[in-house]
Amino acid sequence: MATMDIFYTDAFSVIELTRALENIPYKPATLSGSGLFSPRGVRARTVVIESRDGTLSLIPFSERGSAYEQQIPERRDVRAFVCRQFKKQDVLWASEIQGIRAFGSESETQQIQAEVARRLRRLRNDAEATFEYHMLNGIQGKVLDPKDGAVVIDYFAEFAIAPATEIDFDLDNTSPASGALRKKCQALIESVEDSLGGLSTGAVQLRAECGSAFFADLVAHKEVRETYL
């Protein structure tokens, strides 16, 4: 169906709608699909996490008839975290759909059911992107406010854990020593296994999230190219 050529303000000319294009923003979903996080709903405003420090010690030799070596009591701690909420809404007015042409159509008018579904889909995409944002910060040990990046919870401080020092892989070195990159990767793996304690028993798979610039330098490294090419 032809419509008036409003772009050139000519009431006697007509044009046809050939195609409709909609720009869809990229929605990250790497961590949400990795299985690393398991969501669990709660009905309270505060969640409580109880932890217990297990101990492992060697039992020394003792003389027959002597007193037993006493087991060291395990320490238990309880930490409470206030649940934060995020919410967003959209308002659909009658004037926004009444007599308005549907997107991508020449003759149909907007239908309220289709517009409501479209706006709900946008809200859901925003919520899923927010979840991914908090997961990305979670693997770095923090909860940040999406508005200004302020630290809401520092898990390292809450659980009295010293964060690992930053590792410089020296990827910009034009003449690296032989095996230098492999040694840094192995040291990182051993550090993670030591931090996991008893959880590292058996097969442990490590997965690293990095930026595009770091990944580009990594795959271009001499040692990586010699190993995989």
C-alpha positions in Angstrom: 0.0 0.0 0.0 1.4 3.4 -1.0 1.6 6.3 1.6 2.1 10.0 1.3 5.7 11.1 0.7 6.1 13.1 4.0 9.9 13.2 3.7 9.7 15.7 0.9 6.4 17.3 2.0 4.7 16.6 -1.3 1.0 15.8 -0.9 0.8 14.5 -4.5 3.6 12.0 -4.3 3.5 8.5 -2.8 6.1 6.0 -1.7 6.0 2.4 -0.4 7.5 1.0 2.8 10.1 -1.4 1.5 11.8 -2.7 4.6 11.6 -2.2 8.4 14.9 -2.2 10.4 15.2 -2.4 14.1 18.6 -2.1 15.9 18.9 -4.8 18.6 21.5 -4.1 21.2 23.9 -6.8 22.2 23.0 -8.5 25.5 25.8 -10.4 27.2 24.9 -13.8 28.5 28.3 -15.6 29.0 28.1 -16.0 32.7 24.4 -16.7 33.0 24.8 -19.6 30.6 28.0 -21.0 32.1 26.3 -22.8 35.0 28.6 -21.1 37.5 25.8 -19.4 39.3 22.7 -21.2 40.7 19.9 -18.8 41.5 17.9 -19.4 44.7 14.9 -17.3 45.5 14.3 -16.0 49.1 11.2 -14.4 50.6 13.1 -12.5 53.4 14.8 -9.2 53.1 18.0 -10.5 54.7 19.9 -13.6 53.8 22.2 -15.3 56.4 25.2 -17.3 55.4 26.9 -19.6 57.9 30.4 -20.8 57.4 32.6 -23.3 59.2 36.3 -23.5 58.9 37.4 -27.1 58.5 40.8 -28.2 59.9 43.2 -30.9 58.9 46.2 -31.8 61.0 48.7 -34.7 61.3 48.4 -36.9 64.4 51.9 -37.4 66.0 53.2 -40.5 67.7 52.5 -40.9 71.3 53.5 -43.3 74.1 51.1 -46.1 75.0 48.9 -45.1 77.9 49.5 -41.4 77.4 46.8 -38.8 76.9 45.1 -38.4 73.6 45.9 -35.6 71.2 42.9 -33.2 71.4 41.0 -32.3 68.3 40.9 -28.5 67.6 37.3 -27.2 67.6 36.0 -25.8 64.3 35.1 -22.2 64.2 31.7 -21.1 62.9 30.7 -17.7 61.7 27.4 -16.2 60.6 27.1 -13.3 58.2 24.0 -11.4 57.2 23.4 -9.6 54.0 20.6 -7.2 53.2 18.8 -8.1 50.0 18.9 -5.2 47.5 16.2 -4.7 44.9 16.1 -3.3 41.4 12.9 -2.4 39.6 11.8 -0.8 36.4 8.5 -0.1 34.8 7.1 1.2 31.5 3.8 3.0 31.0 1.7 2.6 27.9 -0.7 5.4 27.1 -3.7 5.1 24.8 -2.4 8.0 22.7 0.7 6.0 22.0 -1.2 3.3 20.0 -4.5 4.8 19.0 -4.4 5.6 15.3 -0.6 4.9 15.2 0.7 2.8 12.3 2.3 -0.5 13.4 6.0 -0.8 13.0 6.9 -2.3 9.6 3.4 -2.1 8.3 1.7 0.2 5.8 -1.9 -0.4 6.6 -2.2 -1.9 10.1 -2.4 0.1 13.3 -0.7 -0.8 16.5 -2.3 -3.5 18.6 -2.1 -3.2 22.4 -1.3 -6.8 22.9 1.7 -6.7 20.6 3.0 -3.4 22.1 2.6 -4.7 25.7 4.5 -7.9 24.7 7.3 -5.8 23.1 7.7 -3.6 26.1 7.7 -6.5 28.5 10.4 -8.1 26.4 12.5 -4.9 26.7 12.1 -4.9 30.5 13.1 -8.6 30.6 16.2 -7.9 28.5 17.2 -5.1 30.9 16.7 -7.4 33.9 18.8 -10.2 32.3 21.6 -7.7 31.4 21.5 -6.5 35.1 21.9 -10.1 36.3 24.9 -10.6 34.0 26.4 -7.3 35.3 26.2 -8.5 38.9 27.6 -12.0 37.9 30.6 -10.3 36.3 31.2 -8.3 39.4 30.5 -11.4 41.6 33.4 -13.3 40.1 35.6 -10.3 41.1 34.4 -10.5 44.6 32.2 -7.4 44.7 28.6 -6.1 44.4 28.5 -2.8 42.6 25.7 -0.3 42.1 25.0 -0.1 38.4 24.1 3.6 38.7 27.5 4.9 39.8 29.7 1.8 40.3 29.8 2.3 44.1 30.8 -0.8 46.1 27.8 -2.2 47.9 29.3 -5.4 49.2 33.0 -6.4 49.2 33.1 -10.2 49.7 36.8 -10.2 50.4 36.3 -7.9 53.3 33.1 -9.7 54.5 34.8 -13.1 54.6 38.2 -11.9 55.6 39.9 -13.1 52.5 43.0 -11.5 51.1 42.5 -10.9 47.3 45.1 -12.4 45.1 47.7 -10.0 43.7 47.3 -8.9 40.1 49.4 -10.9 37.7 51.3 -9.2 34.9 51.5 -11.7 32.0 54.0 -9.4 30.2 52.2 -9.9 26.9 53.7 -6.8 25.4 57.2 -8.1 25.8 58.6 -8.5 22.3 61.3 -11.0 23.3 59.9 -13.0 26.2 61.9 -15.8 27.9 61.1 -19.3 26.8 58.3 -20.8 28.8 57.6 -17.5 30.7 53.9 -17.4 29.8 53.4 -21.1 30.6 55.0 -20.6 34.1 52.7 -17.7 34.9 49.7 -19.7 33.9 50.8 -22.7 35.9 51.4 -20.5 39.0 47.9 -19.1 38.6 46.4 -22.6 38.4 48.3 -23.7 41.6 47.2 -20.5 43.4 43.5 -21.3 42.6 43.9 -24.9 43.7 45.4 -23.8 47.0 42.5 -21.4 47.5 39.9 -24.1 46.8 41.3 -26.4 49.5 39.4 -29.7 49.6 37.2 -28.6 46.7 40.2 -29.0 44.3 40.2 -32.8 44.8 39.7 -34.5 41.4 39.4 -32.8 38.0 39.4 -29.0 38.3 38.5 -26.9 35.2 39.6 -23.3 35.2 37.8 -20.7 33.1 39.0 -17.1 32.7 37.0 -14.1 31.6 39.1 -11.4 29.9 38.7 -8.4 27.7 39.1 -8.3 24.0 42.5 -6.5 24.2 44.0 -9.0 26.6 42.8 -11.9 24.5 44.2 -10.4 21.3 47.6 -10.0 22.9 47.4 -13.5 24.3 46.7 -15.3 21.0 49.3 -13.2 19.3 52.0 -14.1 21.9 54.9 -16.1 20.5 54.6 -19.0 22.9 50.8 -19.4 22.2 51.4 -19.3 18.5 54.1 -21.9 18.7 51.9 -24.2 20.8 48.6 -24.0 18.9 49.7 -23.2 15.3 
